[in-house]
Amino acid sequence: MVIEVLYVPGCPNHQTAVDRLRSALRAAAIDAEIQDIAVTEDAMARRLKFPGSPTIRIDGRDVEANPQNSYGLACRLYSNGTGVPALEALRRAIAGVGEERI
């Protein structure tokens, strides 16, 4: 399992998102490394299809579907109205790993 947290340096929601992700992983009894990826330039954001900070991807898939066509150095707003994904969204994403590969 590859877990990435993409963020803009200085993002006030980065650490909260990582903490919430760790909590969801612990609840699922998964011990996986989290890769922090600092997105520092617009070109990098476009190349990574980065919808905003923080973005969490598990095996390359965003934990919350985000049909967005613009990418860049910005804050991200999740469907729960905050800058971090809901714990339930993280749990669903973790539980869904590998489902489409079967």
Contacts in CASP RR format, 6 or more apart in sequence:
PFRMAT RR
TARGET T0000
AUTHOR 0000-0000-0000
METHOD contacts of the structure
MODEL  1
MVIEVLYVPGCPNHQTAVDRLRSALRAAAIDAEIQDIAVTEDAMARRLKF
PGSPTIRIDGRDVEANPQNSYGLACRLYSNGTGVPALEALRRAIAGVGEE
RI
1 30 0 8 1.000
1 32 0 8 1.000
1 58 0 8 1.000
1 59 0 8 1.000
1 97 0 8 1.000
2 35 0 8 1.000
2 57 0 8 1.000
2 58 0 8 1.000
2 59 0 8 1.000
2 60 0 8 1.000
3 21 0 8 1.000
3 25 0 8 1.000
3 32 0 8 1.000
3 33 0 8 1.000
3 34 0 8 1.000
3 35 0 8 1.000
3 56 0 8 1.000
3 57 0 8 1.000
3 58 0 8 1.000
4 34 0 8 1.000
4 35 0 8 1.000
4 37 0 8 1.000
4 56 0 8 1.000
4 57 0 8 1.000
4 58 0 8 1.000
4 60 0 8 1.000
5 14 0 8 1.000
5 17 0 8 1.000
5 18 0 8 1.000
5 21 0 8 1.000
5 34 0 8 1.000
5 35 0 8 1.000
5 36 0 8 1.000
5 37 0 8 1.000
5 54 0 8 1.000
5 55 0 8 1.000
5 56 0 8 1.000
6 37 0 8 1.000
6 39 0 8 1.000
6 48 0 8 1.000
6 50 0 8 1.000
6 52 0 8 1.000
6 53 0 8 1.000
6 54 0 8 1.000
6 55 0 8 1.000
6 56 0 8 1.000
6 57 0 8 1.000
7 14 0 8 1.000
7 17 0 8 1.000
7 36 0 8 1.000
7 37 0 8 1.000
7 38 0 8 1.000
7 39 0 8 1.000
7 53 0 8 1.000
7 54 0 8 1.000
7 55 0 8 1.000
8 38 0 8 1.000
8 39 0 8 1.000
8 40 0 8 1.000
8 52 0 8 1.000
8 53 0 8 1.000
8 73 0 8 1.000
8 74 0 8 1.000
8 75 0 8 1.000
9 38 0 8 1.000
9 40 0 8 1.000
11 53 0 8 1.000
11 54 0 8 1.000
11 75 0 8 1.000
13 53 0 8 1.000
13 54 0 8 1.000
13 75 0 8 1.000
13 76 0 8 1.000
13 82 0 8 1.000
13 83 0 8 1.000
13 84 0 8 1.000
14 36 0 8 1.000
14 53 0 8 1.000
14 54 0 8 1.000
16 84 0 8 1.000
17 54 0 8 1.000
17 56 0 8 1.000
17 83 0 8 1.000
17 84 0 8 1.000
17 85 0 8 1.000
18 34 0 8 1.000
18 36 0 8 1.000
18 54 0 8 1.000
20 84 0 8 1.000
20 85 0 8 1.000
20 87 0 8 1.000
20 90 0 8 1.000
21 34 0 8 1.000
21 56 0 8 1.000
21 90 0 8 1.000
22 34 0 8 1.000
23 87 0 8 1.000
24 87 0 8 1.000
24 90 0 8 1.000
24 91 0 8 1.000
24 94 0 8 1.000
25 31 0 8 1.000
25 32 0 8 1.000
25 94 0 8 1.000
27 91 0 8 1.000
28 91 0 8 1.000
28 94 0 8 1.000
28 95 0 8 1.000
30 94 0 8 1.000
37 48 0 8 1.000
39 45 0 8 1.000
39 48 0 8 1.000
39 50 0 8 1.000
39 52 0 8 1.000
39 53 0 8 1.000
39 72 0 8 1.000
39 73 0 8 1.000
40 73 0 8 1.000
41 73 0 8 1.000
42 72 0 8 1.000
42 73 0 8 1.000
44 50 0 8 1.000
45 52 0 8 1.000
45 71 0 8 1.000
45 72 0 8 1.000
45 73 0 8 1.000
46 71 0 8 1.000
46 72 0 8 1.000
48 71 0 8 1.000
49 71 0 8 1.000
50 71 0 8 1.000
50 72 0 8 1.000
51 62 0 8 1.000
51 66 0 8 1.000
51 68 0 8 1.000
51 70 0 8 1.000
51 71 0 8 1.000
51 72 0 8 1.000
51 76 0 8 1.000
52 71 0 8 1.000
52 72 0 8 1.000
52 73 0 8 1.000
52 74 0 8 1.000
52 75 0 8 1.000
52 76 0 8 1.000
53 73 0 8 1.000
53 74 0 8 1.000
53 75 0 8 1.000
53 76 0 8 1.000
54 76 0 8 1.000
54 83 0 8 1.000
54 84 0 8 1.000
55 62 0 8 1.000
55 76 0 8 1.000
56 62 0 8 1.000
56 63 0 8 1.000
56 85 0 8 1.000
56 90 0 8 1.000
56 93 0 8 1.000
57 63 0 8 1.000
58 93 0 8 1.000
58 94 0 8 1.000
58 97 0 8 1.000
59 97 0 8 1.000
59 98 0 8 1.000
61 93 0 8 1.000
63 85 0 8 1.000
63 89 0 8 1.000
63 90 0 8 1.000
63 92 0 8 1.000
63 93 0 8 1.000
64 78 0 8 1.000
64 79 0 8 1.000
64 85 0 8 1.000
64 89 0 8 1.000
64 93 0 8 1.000
75 83 0 8 1.000
76 83 0 8 1.000
77 83 0 8 1.000
78 84 0 8 1.000
78 85 0 8 1.000
78 86 0 8 1.000
78 89 0 8 1.000
79 86 0 8 1.000
79 89 0 8 1.000
80 86 0 8 1.000
80 89 0 8 1.000
END
